[in-house]
């Protein structure tokens, strides 16, 4: 399974012949100047919540690619008003089967407003399950005990967890979250983009290693096939 990092919390994942794009925030990101949003492909766009640093390029990429956008109901309404009509609204606790696998929407402890100030609905994380692998994209969230439900009832091969602190959980709480979801392979996100979420990556990796976990941190623009998930 190939994963490409476009900066902040934006990842592209090829799964069962479809390309999933998560939380597209490229154009306003100073660290992602080397990424051309017009070159990013997408069959599906998954948006965890409405903040600009997760939705900034959603309209332009959705309109160019025709991708179906999976998001909260309120974001779906906002996208429709902004010309994006190929949407699939969901909410926490809901599950839907798509042609790449299923999406389960899970709780994320955060806030959500849209770029124009309107309410963005409930922030969400996504559990993606397919015949090839299952993974968890946490979105922006604090550590919550609800994460244990994911680990108790699902097999998670790898997970995207925020580690930048300040707006989300930091490294120490992400280690606890990894234990809750029973996942050893963690991809770090939502770090370094702004001054308030800069981290010491070497120290973070050491902390994860001491806990018996693997922390994977991508460089922007980097593509990786994650460990045992090679096809």
C-alpha positions in Angstrom: 0.0 0.0 0.0 1.5 3.3 -1.2 1.2 6.4 1.0 2.2 9.9 -0.1 2.5 12.8 2.3 1.4 16.3 1.1 2.1 18.1 4.4 0.4 18.8 7.7 -2.4 16.1 7.9 -2.8 15.5 4.2 -2.0 12.1 2.9 -2.9 10.2 -0.3 -3.4 6.4 -0.1 -3.8 4.0 -2.9 -6.3 1.3 -1.8 -7.9 -1.4 -4.0 -7.3 0.6 -7.2 -8.7 3.8 -5.7 -6.9 6.9 -4.5 -8.0 8.3 -1.1 -7.0 11.9 -0.2 -7.3 12.9 3.4 -7.6 16.5 4.7 -6.3 18.5 1.7 -4.3 21.5 3.0 -1.5 22.4 0.5 -1.8 25.8 -1.1 -1.6 27.9 2.2 1.0 25.6 3.7 4.4 27.3 3.5 6.2 24.0 4.0 4.4 22.4 1.0 5.5 24.9 -1.6 7.0 22.0 -3.6 3.7 20.3 -4.0 1.4 21.1 -6.9 -2.2 20.7 -5.9 -3.2 20.5 -9.5 -1.1 17.3 -9.9 -2.7 15.5 -6.9 -5.1 12.7 -7.9 -8.2 11.7 -6.0 -11.1 9.3 -6.3 -12.3 10.1 -2.8 -11.5 12.9 -0.5 -12.1 12.4 3.3 -12.4 15.4 5.5 -12.1 15.0 9.2 -13.4 18.5 10.1 -14.0 22.0 8.7 -10.9 23.9 9.8 -9.0 25.6 7.0 -5.8 23.6 7.6 -7.8 20.4 6.7 -10.1 21.7 3.9 -8.3 24.5 2.1 -7.8 22.7 -1.2 -10.9 20.4 -1.0 -13.1 22.4 -3.4 -10.5 22.9 -6.1 -9.3 19.3 -6.0 -12.8 17.9 -5.8 -14.0 19.9 -8.8 -10.9 19.1 -10.9 -10.9 15.3 -10.2 -14.6 14.7 -9.7 -13.8 12.8 -6.4 -16.5 11.9 -4.0 -16.1 13.8 -0.7 -16.8 11.9 2.5 -17.4 14.3 5.4 -19.8 15.5 8.1 -23.3 16.5 7.1 -22.6 20.2 7.7 -19.4 20.1 5.6 -21.4 18.4 2.8 -23.9 21.3 2.9 -21.1 23.8 2.7 -19.4 22.0 -0.2 -22.7 21.8 -2.1 -23.1 25.6 -1.7 -19.6 26.0 -3.0 -20.2 23.9 -6.1 -19.1 20.5 -5.0 -22.0 18.1 -5.4 -20.4 14.7 -5.4 -20.5 14.3 -1.6 -21.4 11.5 0.8 -22.4 13.0 4.2 -21.8 10.9 7.4 -21.7 11.3 11.1 -20.1 9.7 14.2 -20.9 6.1 14.6 -22.0 5.7 11.0 -20.4 3.2 8.6 -20.7 2.9 4.8 -19.3 0.5 2.2 -17.6 2.1 -0.8 -15.9 0.4 -3.7 -12.5 0.5 -2.0 -13.7 -0.8 1.4 -15.7 0.6 4.3 -15.5 3.8 6.3 -16.5 3.9 9.9 -16.8 7.4 11.5 -15.4 7.6 15.0 -15.3 10.3 17.7 -12.6 13.0 17.6 -12.3 15.5 20.6 -11.8 18.8 18.8 -13.7 21.7 17.4 -14.9 22.4 13.8 -15.8 25.6 12.0 -15.7 26.2 8.2 -13.5 28.8 6.5 -16.5 31.3 6.3 -17.1 30.9 10.1 -20.1 28.5 9.8 -20.4 25.5 12.1 -18.6 22.5 10.7 -20.4 19.7 12.5 -18.8 17.1 14.7 -15.1 16.5 14.1 -14.4 12.8 13.2 -11.8 10.2 12.7 -12.1 7.4 10.2 -11.5 3.7 10.4 -10.9 2.3 6.9 -11.4 -1.4 6.5 -10.7 -3.4 3.3 -9.6 -6.9 2.3 -6.0 -5.7 2.1 -5.7 -3.8 5.4 -7.4 -1.7 8.0 -6.2 1.6 9.3 -7.3 4.5 11.5 -7.0 8.2 10.5 -7.6 10.1 13.8 -8.0 13.6 12.5 -7.4 16.3 15.0 -8.2 14.9 18.4 -7.2 14.8 22.1 -6.6 11.4 23.7 -9.9 9.9 24.5 -10.9 6.6 26.2 -13.2 6.0 23.2 -10.1 5.0 21.3 -10.1 1.8 23.3 -13.3 0.7 21.5 -11.4 0.8 18.2 -8.7 -1.5 19.6 -11.2 -3.8 21.2 -13.3 -4.4 18.2 -11.1 -3.9 15.2 -7.7 -4.9 13.9 -5.7 -1.8 13.0 -2.6 -2.4 10.9 -1.4 1.2 11.1 -2.7 4.6 12.3 -2.3 8.3 11.5 -2.2 10.1 14.8 -1.6 13.9 15.5 1.6 14.5 17.5 2.1 18.2 17.4 0.4 19.1 20.8 -1.2 22.5 21.5 -4.2 22.0 19.2 -4.3 18.2 19.5 -2.7 15.5 21.5 1.1 15.4 21.6 3.7 12.6 21.5 3.1 11.3 25.0 -0.7 11.0 24.6 -0.3 9.6 21.1 1.8 6.7 22.7 -1.2 6.0 25.0 -3.5 6.2 22.0 -1.5 3.6 20.2 -1.9 1.3 23.1 -5.6 2.0 23.2 -6.1 1.1 19.6 -3.6 -1.9 19.9 -1.5 -0.6 17.0 2.3 -0.7 16.9 2.9 1.2 13.6 2.0 4.9 13.9 2.3 7.6 11.2 2.7 11.1 12.8 0.8 14.1 11.5 -0.3 17.6 12.4 3.2 18.7 13.5 5.8 21.4 12.5 3.5 23.3 10.1 3.1 26.2 12.6 5.4 27.4 15.3 3.0 26.2 18.0 3.1 22.6 16.8 6.8 22.2 16.1 8.3 19.0 17.7 11.7 17.4 18.2 11.3 14.5 15.8 14.3 12.5 17.1 13.0 12.7 20.7 9.5 11.7 19.5 10.9 8.6 17.7 12.9 7.7 20.8 9.9 7.9 23.0 7.8 5.7 20.7 10.7 3.2 20.4 11.0 2.9 24.2 7.3 2.1 24.3 7.8 -0.7 21.8 6.2 1.3 19.0 7.3 2.5 15.6 6.8 6.2 14.8 6.9 6.9 11.0 7.4 10.6 10.1 7.3 11.4 6.4 9.0 14.3 4.6 6.6 16.4 2.5 6.3 14.9 -0.9 7.6 11.5 0.2 6.0 8.3 -0.8 6.4 5.1 1.2 5.1 1.5 1.2 4.5 0.8 4.8 6.3 -2.2 6.2 4.3 -5.5 6.0 1.6 -3.8 4.0 3.5 -4.2 0.8 1.3 -5.6 -1.9 
